[in-house]
């Protein structure tokens, strides 16, 4: 794969890490909540410890600004 899109909760399975390692670029979608930047920093720190700094250039960061509306709650 050239690109994969990740919308992660809070964990990374071995299969996910394997797939991420095969990709040249990874689009990471994060929410616009105040803690999202902190969580992204923790993810990058974790990957840096596992694989070194080569991971930092793989990510394209996207902020999902969609708010949970009444319509969204009815559709899920």
N, C-alpha and C positions, 0 to 999 in steps of 0.2 A: 504494500500500500504506500502511496505517496502521502496521503492525509487520512487521519481519523479524527472524529469529533467525539470528545468526552464530556459528559455531563455527570460528574461524579457526586456521589453522596459523601462518604467519608472514609472509604476504604479502597485499597487496591489489591485485587487478586493477582496471583502469579501469572495467570493467563493474560490479564490486562497489561501487566508490566512487560511481558514478553512481546505482545502486540505493539505496545508503545515503543519498545526498543527497536523494532523493525522499521518504524516510520521515520521519514526525514523531517516532517513537520507535524505538530499536534495542535489542534485548535481546542483550547480549554475554555468552556463556557462557565462563567461564574455569575452568581446573582448580584444584584446591586445592594445587598445588605452590607452593613458596616463590617461584619466579621469576615466577609468573603475575601478581602485582601489578605487578612491574617491567615486564613486557611490556605490560600494559594501560596503564601510564603512558607508555610509549614510543609506543603507538598513539595515545593522546589528544594527545600532544605533536606527533606527525606530522600528525594531522588539524587541529590548531590552526594549524600552519604553513601548511597548504594552504588552509584555509577560514575560519579565525578561530575565536573562542570559541563560536560558535553550536552547535558539535557537542557540547559538554560537557553540555548539557541534553537531548540526544537519547537518551543511553544509560541503560539499566537493566542493572545488573551482576548476574549470577547465577554462583554458584560450583558447579561440578559436583563433588560429593563421592563419586561412584561410584569404587570402587577396582577395579583390574584383577584379577579373581579367576580361578581355574582354569576356572570355568564360562564366563567371558567369552572366554578364550583358545580354548576348544573351539568356540565359536559363530562366531568370526571366520575 
